[in-house]
Amino acid sequence: MPVIRPLPTAVVNQIAAGEVVERPASVVKELMENAVDAGATRVDVAIERGGADLVRVSDNGRGVAPDELLLAVTNHATSKIASADELFRVGTLGFRGEALASISAISRFLLRSRQEGAAEGAELAVLGGSVGEVAPAGCPVGTTIEVRDLFFNTPVRQKFLKTPQTEIGHVTETFTRVALAAPSVHFTLSHNGRTLHDLPPCGGQGRQDELTGWRERIAALFGDDLAAGLIEVASDEPLEEQQDSGPAGSVRLSGFVAHPSHSRANNRLQYLLLNGRAIRDRALQHALGEAYRGLMITGRSPICFLRLEMPPHLVDVNVHPTKLEVRFVDSGRLYSQLLGTLRSKFLASDLRSLGQQGAEPRDGDEAAEAAAGEGDLVGWAKSRLSQRRFDGPHGDAPASAGRSGGAAPFKAFPADRTPVGEPLALRRFTPDPDRTGAAMGVAATDPRSEQAAEYATEYTTPSEPLAVAGKAMQLHNRYLVVETESGMEVIDQHALHERVLYEQIRPRALAGGLEKQKLLVPEPVDLTAEEAAAVLENRELLGRLGIDVSPFGGETVLVESCPAMLRRLRPEETLRGLVEKLLASGEAPDGVTERDIVDELLHSMSCKAAVKYGDPLTDEEIAALLAARPGTENHHHCPHGRATSLEFSCDELDRRFDRV
């Protein structure tokens, strides 16, 4: 019969470590928060091999007395609270007293510290939970903690660590959250001896100085372009009624939100800080989304850097192992305050002019000279441009490009489309074998015919007859209406073209790679730490898809080539779209294969390259698209699963018109 017995301390700490320490980034978070709580004005974080080999955090805070070092690595021993009542008035980042005990139980741990005024410091080594003796040590004022060989005694946990590039991405994101919450502290981060971030202290004593300093910290972490376009918001609402659990106060909201034209496909650039602590709260994120409703494309997420300051007794931070989620006494008040503050700011602002912030005004002469210089430069570049990438709205090549003897630019459809006219644009197309054959295989002098022939030649097989019966028309620049033997068929032009492109590029991507266009000047793209890690870790995979990237320092990468089929898009837009898919695949179950990831990326690429909903098509384009359908497998559905066509029989139409 099993006997109930207390667990050994080492086992207790390893169990606690399962919740507190998930990866090296968890160690960095706990140690950085301890440094901030100790009143440090400088915190240095050094990482080796993504944190698996070494995490070292040094600070110049108050330090730990030699006779308290043993208590520091004892479970639930802390200097931050002393009673249960203080759990509801927590004013520090840490308070449970379990982080150091948990970390030292699963690593080779060294704690070295010295207090101001002490003649010497002291150190304590812990090997996988086995505590050594406190010994004298020479060290500066403050505390240094080294964590080596994380999970060395828990091999299962060690096995599930990701690549160093992925782990340093998580570490950098954790570093960013703590650094944003403490702009007055000097933070540095290095990986394998290379400095990734060196953030000097910023800000002042006044509220406006604090916001100015915080904008500087945001610029240092995310780039000047993003920081310059941020919109400042602030509100301060007093608490009308005194709470039973503490004195009345106010709830202050301050920070920055991005212009609606700057958004992301996910909420990773939404930073909410509560009393200096980074948190996640679905209600506040929903309020943020509601404030942007009608100002942003559906499916996009706004960017924000917001700080909430309130009396500690109004929030419970002891509800999550990593203290990332909290519970508010009155969450409805915060929801209304955030929503009302942002909407009032947007209503009182000219969002069009705000979108141009960061562009310095020029006087008339400077503007004229700049415009002339830019015009000369553009003209020279166009005349010298050898790459197959053009910056027109539809990727239009210069007229001389087709006669230069060089390779013709890739065109999914001809760029010279007729403008959209009446709301109901109905174009009729009658298949003529002779005319269609000329459009698809015979050289013509008209550039539109040449481009249509190029497209049709790529997508048709000589042995395949044109799979159209009767007449075909374009309706509302969205759908193709085709007469069939049994009635009629309505085709979604975007969905069908997406399927055609997907099945054309998929074999190439799996076999070796897609056609690339080298950029004349590589384009730098600023990413978050997690995004940069995903891109650099998947460089080979992206190369097969036509995107060559290289590191450029920090979280910036250089795009050196882009897929030929996506030349109409900016390289940054192409890369960001694929990064979202890579990050989503990284969160997928372990059974997901590389082929699954490639398919998901190809879905996105074919969608971006396909003719759009609302694009007018010429007769040749309609002919080429319909001719490509018979040779396309699964042409009934687009890669995302939507139907490409709907069929209506004559019998069904007769019933609708009461003819039967």
N, C-alpha and C positions, 0 to 999 in steps of 0.2 A: 504494500500500500504506500503510495507517495506520501512523503512527509513534508510539511510546510516548513521552510527554513528561510532565513534572510539571505539575500544574494551577496556575494563578495563585492567590495567597493569597485574593483576593476570591472566586474561584469555590469554593475549598475552604470558605470561611466560609459562603457561601450554601448549599452542600450540607449542611453541618452544621446550618444554621438550619432546614432542612427537617425535621430530627428534633427539635431542641431547642425551636424556637419554632413552635408550632402556631397560637396565637391570642394576643391580649393577655394572657390569664390566664397563659400560659407566661412572658411577660416579667415579670409581677408576681411569680410564684413565684421565678424566678432572682434577681431583685433583692432581694426580701425575705429570702431565704435568705442572700445575701451580707451583708446588713445584720446579721442575727443572728450570723453567723460573725464579724463584725467587732466583736462585743461591744457593740452598740448597746443602750441602755436605752429609746430611743424611735425609732419608725419611722413615718413619715407617707407614706401612699400617696394620690396624687391622680390621678384618671382623667377624661378628657374623651371624650365620645361613645363610651362603651364601651371605651375604650383605643385605638381606631383613630387618633384625633387626638393623644392625649397619654397617656403613662404617666410619672408622676414619683414617684420613691421617694427620700425624704430620711431620713438617720439621723444619730445623734450618736456613731457608732462611732470606731474608731481612725483612719480616714482612709487615704489613699494618698499617698505621697511624690511630689513633682512629677516626679522622674526615673524613677518607675515607672508613670506614667500610660500611656505608650506600650505598655509590657508588659501592662498591664491589658486592652488591647483586642487583644492578640496571641493567636492560637490556641494553646491548650495551654500557657499561661503562668499559673502559680498560686503562691500562697504557702502552700498547705495541705498538699501532699505534696511529697516530694523524691526518692522512690525507689519501685520496684515493690513492695517489701515493705510499704510504708505503705498500699498499696491494700487490704490485708487488715486494717488497723487504723484505718480511717477514723473520725475523731471529729468531723468537721464535716459540714455539710449539702452543701456543694459541694466538689469536689476535682478536676474534670477541666480547668478553665481554658478552657472553650470557650463559656461563656454570653455574656460581653460581646462577644467577637469575632463570634459568630453574630448577636446582636441588632444590633450596629452595622453589619453588612453589609446589613441590609434595612430601615434606618430612618434618620432624621435624629437622630443620637445626640450627647448632650452629657454629659460627665463632669466634675464639679466637686468638688474635695476639699481638705480642709485637716487636717493633723495637729495634735494638741495641742502647744502651745509654739511653733508656727510663726507668723511675723509675718503671713503672707498665704497664701492658697490658690492653687490652679492649676486650669486647666480645659483640656479637650481636646474638640474637635468632630470627629465622623466623619460623613461624608455618604455613605451607601450603600456603605460599605467603603473610601471614600477618606479616609485619616487626615490631619488637619490638624496644626497646630503647637501645642505646649503653651504656654499663655499664663498670666500671673498673673491672679488673680481674688480679689475679696473675698468671703468666705463663712465661715459658722460652722464650728466643729470638726465633722468628720464628712464624709459623702459625699452628694452629690445627683446623681442620674442622671435625665436627661430623654430619653424616647424618643418622638419625634414621627413622624407619618405612617408608621406601621408598614406594611410591605410596599409602600411607594410605588414601589419599583423591581422588584417581582415582581407584576405586575397580576393574574396568575392566582390567586395566593394571596390577594390583596386582595379579589378577586371573591367568594371563598367565605367571607368573614367574614359572620357573622349580624348581625341588627339590634343596635343599641346596647343594647337592653334585655336581649337574650340574652347578649351578651358581658359586660355588667356582672354578670349572674348567675354566669357562670363565674369572673369576677374575684373576686366576693365569696366564692364557695366556696373558691377558692385562698387568699384572705386568711384565711378561717376556719381552714383547716387549719394554716397557719403560726402564727396567733395562738393556737390551742389548744396547739400544741407549745411555746410560749414564754410562759407566763402572767406571768412576771416582767418582760416588756417592755411598754411603753406603745405600742399600735398605734392608728392612726387611718386611716380610709378615707373618701374623698370622691369624689363623681361630679358633674361639671359644677358644682362649687362648693358642693354640698350634702353635709353630713356624713352618711354612712351608719352608721359605727361609730366610737366613741371609747372605747377599752378601756384603762382605767387599769391599771397593774401590780397584781398581786394575789399572795398567797401569802407564805410565810415560809421559815424555815430548816429547821424540823422536818418530818418526813414528814406528820404530821397537818395542819400548817399548809399544806403544799403542796397536799394534797387539798382543804382548805377553800378555798384560793385558786383552785384549778382549778374547783371547783364555782361560784365566783363568775364566773369567765370563761365557763363554760358558760351560766350564767344570763344574762349580758350578750349572748351570741350567740344563744341559742335560747329565752330566756324563763324567767321565774321558775317557771312552772307545771311545765315539764319538769324543771328543775333540782331543784325541791323534792321530786319523787317518785323521784329516782334512788337506787339502792341501792349503797352503797359496797362494793367488793371489794378484797382485797389478798392477796398471797402472795409468799413469798420462798424460793426453793428453791436451796440451795447446789449447786455443781457438785462431785460426788464425786471425779471423776477429773480430773487436770490434763491439759489439752489440749497436744498437741505444738506448736501454733502460738502459744501464749501462756499466761499465768498463769491458774490457776483463779479462779473468782469465783462469782457467783450470778446467777440470773435472777429479777428482781423484776417482778411483775405488780401493777398498782394502777389504780384508776380507778372508774368507775361504770357500772352497767347499769340499764336501765329496768325497771320493774315489767312483768310479762307483759301486763297490760291495756293498756299503751302500746306500740304497734307501728306499723309502716309496711308498705306494700305492696311496698317495695323496700329495698335495703340502703344507701340514701344517708345515713342517720343512723348509720352504723357507722364510728366513727373509731378507727383503730388507729395508735398512735404508737410507733415503735421508736427508742430513743435520741434522742428529739426530732425524728424524721423521720416524716411521714405516709406510711403504706404501705398496699398492698392485698395480701392473702394469702388465697387460697381455702381453704387448710387451716384457718387460724384462724377464718375466717368460718363454715366448716362446723362447727368445734368450738362456736362460739357458738350456731349453730342447734340442735345436738344438746343443748346445755345447756338450751335452752328447749323441747325436745320434750315434748309432753304438757301444756305450760302455755300454749300459744298456738295460735290457730286456724291450720290448715294454709294455707300460702300467704302468711302474714304474716312480716315480718322484725323481729327485735328491734332495740332502740336501745342503743348502747354508746359509751362514751368510755373507752378503755383505753390504758394506757401500759406498754410493755415496756422494761426496762432490762437490758442484758446486756453482757458484754465485747465490744468491737468485733470481735475475731478470730473470734467465733462466727457472724458473719453477713457475707455478701458483698453489698454495695450497688451493685456495678458491673455490673449485669446488665440494666439497662433505660435507654433514653435519658433518661427523665425521673426516674430513680431511684425510681419508684413501687413497683416490684416488687423483692423481695430474695430471697436464698437463704440458708437456715439450715443450719448444720452438723448439727444434730439437731432437725429439725422435729417429730418425734414427741414429744419431751420437751415442747415448747411446747404442742402440741395437748393432751396429757394434763394439763398444768398448768392451761391455761385451762378445759378441760372440768371437771376436778376442783374447781377453785376456785369456779366458778359453781354447780355442783351442790351442793357442800357449803354454800354460802351460802344457796341456795334451801331446802335441807332444814332448815337451822337457823333459818329466818325464817318468820314468819307473813305470807304474801304478801297475805292479806286486809287486815291492818292496815297493811302497808307501802303498799298502794295508796291509803291515806287520808293519807299523809304530806303535810305542807304545810298541812293544815287546823288552825288554832290552836284549842286547847280553850277552851270557854266554861264559866263557872260556871252554876249552875242558873237564876238570875234572868236572866242575859244570854241564855241559850238560850231561855228561855220568851218573853222580850220579842222576841227575833229571830224566833222561830217565829210569834208573833202578828203582828208587823209584816209578815213575808213572806206570811202568810195574807191579811191585809187587802190587801196589794199585788196578790196574785194574783187575789183576788176583784174588785178594781177593774179590773184589766187585762182580765179575762174579760168584764166587763160592758161595757167600752169597746172591746173588740177589733173592729176593722173589717176586718182583713186575714183572708184565708182560710188561716190556718195555725194549727194547734192542736197542743199538746204531749203529748197522750195517747199511749199505746203504739200505737194504731192511728189516731192523728189524730182522736180523737172530738171533735166540736164540742159546745158547750154546748147544752142542750135548747132554749134560746130562739133559737138561731141559725136554725133552720128556720122560725120564726114571725116573724122580725124584718122580713121583707120584703126583706132583702138577698139577694145572690147566694148560692146554695147552695154549700157547699164541694165541691170535686172529690173524688170517691170512686171509686177503681178497683173496689172492692167495698165493701159495707156494713161499717162498723166493728164493729157489734154482733154479733159472731159467737158461736155457742154454744161453751162451753169444751170442751176436749178431754177426753173421758171414758175409755172403755175403750181398751186398746191397739189393738184392732181396731175401728175406727169405720166401720161400713158404712151408708151412707145411700142410700135408694132414691128414685128420681125417675121418675115416669111422666108423660111429656109430655101435656098436655091443652091443645089449641089455645085454648079459651076462657080457661082459667086462666093460661096463658102470656101470652096477649094482654093480660089484665088486669094481669099483673105488669109487662108491658113498656110499656103505653101508657095505662093508666087510672089516674087519681089515686087514692090511697088515704090513709086516715088513719093507718095504721101507718107509723112512720118507716122500718122495715125495707123495707116495700113501696115507699115513695117512693124510697128509695135504690136498690133493685133496679131499679125502673122507670127511674131516671135512667141507670144503667149500661146497661141493655138498650137504651134508646132511642138511646144514643150509638153502640152497636156493631151495630145491626141495621138492615136495610133492609126496608121494608114488602113489597117484591116478593119477598124471599127467604123461603122456607118454613123452618121449624125443621128443621135437618138432623140429626135424631135419629130412629132407628127403634126402637120398643120401649121398653126401660127403660134408665135410666142410674143408676149408683150411685157413691158416693165410697168409696174403699178406703184405710184407714190415713191418712186426711186427706192423701193424696199423689196418688192416681191416680183417674181417672174410668173406670169400666167401662161401656161402651155396647154394647147389642145391635145388631148389623147384620144385613143380609139374608143374608150368607154365614157369619156366626159372631158374633164379638165383637171389640171394639177397646178397648185399654187406653191411656188418654191421660194424659200427664204434665201435671198442671194448671199447674205453674209454667212449663214450656216453652211450652205453648200460649198462655197469657196473655201471656208475654213477646213472642211473635211478634205477637199481636194489637195490643199496645201499640206495638211498634216500627213496624208498618205504619201505625198511626194517626198517630203523631207525626212520622214522617219527612217526609211532604209538607209539613207545617206548618213544620218546621225549615228545609227547603230553600227554601220559598216566602217566609218572612219571620220566623218565630219562634214559639216555644211560649208558652202562657199563663204569666204570671208572677204571683207573689204578693209584693207589696211587704212587707218586714219592718217592723214597728212601730218596732223599734230595730235598726239595722244591726249585724251580728255581726262582730267582728274575728276574723281567722284568722291565726295565726302560721305562716309557711311558711319553708322554706329559701330561700336566695338563688336557686337554680336554679328552684325551684317558683314563687316570686314573679315571676321574669322570664317564665316560661312563661304565667302567668295574665295579667299585664298586657299581654303582647304579643298575647294572644288574647282581649282584652276584647270585641271585636265578635262574635267567634265564640261566646263564652260567653253574650253577651247574646241571641243568636238561640236559644240553648238554654234561656233563662229565668233565667240567673244574671247579675245586674248586680254588678260589682265596681269598687272604686276604691282607689287607693293610700292607705295610712294611715301611711306613714313606715317606713323600714327595710324589713324583709321581711314586714310586716303589711299585709293587705288587708282592706277592708270588704266584706262581702257584703250588698247592699242589697235583693236579691230572689232568690227561688228558684223553680224550676219548680213549677207547681201540682200536677203529678202526683207530685212527690217531697216533698210537704209533710210527710209522716210522718217524714222523715229530718231530722236537724239540718243546717242550712246548711253547717256546717263539714264534716260527713261527705260531703255531696253534692259540695262543691268539691274535697275531697281525692281523692275517687274519680275525678273528671274530670281532675285535675292529673296523675295517674299516666298516663292515656291521652295527655295532651298531651306529656308528657315522652317517652313511648315513640314518639309520632309524630315528635318532633324528631330521634330517632335513626334513623328509617326512611330508606330510599333516597329520592333526590331525585324519583323518579317518583310519589311519593305526593301526591295532590291534596287540596284542602280538603274535597271531598266525601267522600273516604275517611276523613279525620279525623272529619268530622261523623258518618258512619256508625258509626265505632268508639265515639264518645261516646254516640250514641243506643243502641247495644247495651248499654252500661253502665247508662244511665238506665232503659231498659225492664226490665232485669234487676232493678234495685233497686225499681222500682215494682210489679212483678208480684206476684201472690199467691204466698206462699212455700210451700215444701215442708213439709207438716205443718199448714197452715192448714185448719181445717174450713170448708166452704162450705155455704151454705143451698141449698135447692132452686132459688130464684130465681137465685142466682149461677151454679149449674151450668147452668141453662137459658140464661142470658145468654151465658156463655162458649161453650157449644156452638153457640148461634145465631150467634155472631160468626165462627165458623170458615169457613163457606162463602164469605163475602165477603173472606177474607184470602188474599192470594197467598202461595204457598210455606208454607202452614200445616203442611206435613209436617215442617218443621224449625224450630227456634228460631233467632234471629239468630246464635248462636254455633255453629250447625251440628249440634246434638244433635237426635235424632228427637223429635217431639212425641207420637207414638203408635205402637203396635204392634198388628197385626191377627192374629187367630187364626181360621182357618176352622173350620167344623164338621167337615170331613174331618180336619183336623189334630187336633182335640180327640177325635174318634172313635178315631183311631189311638193317641193317648196312653192312652185308656181301654180299648184292646184290643177295640173294637167292630167293627173291620174287619180 
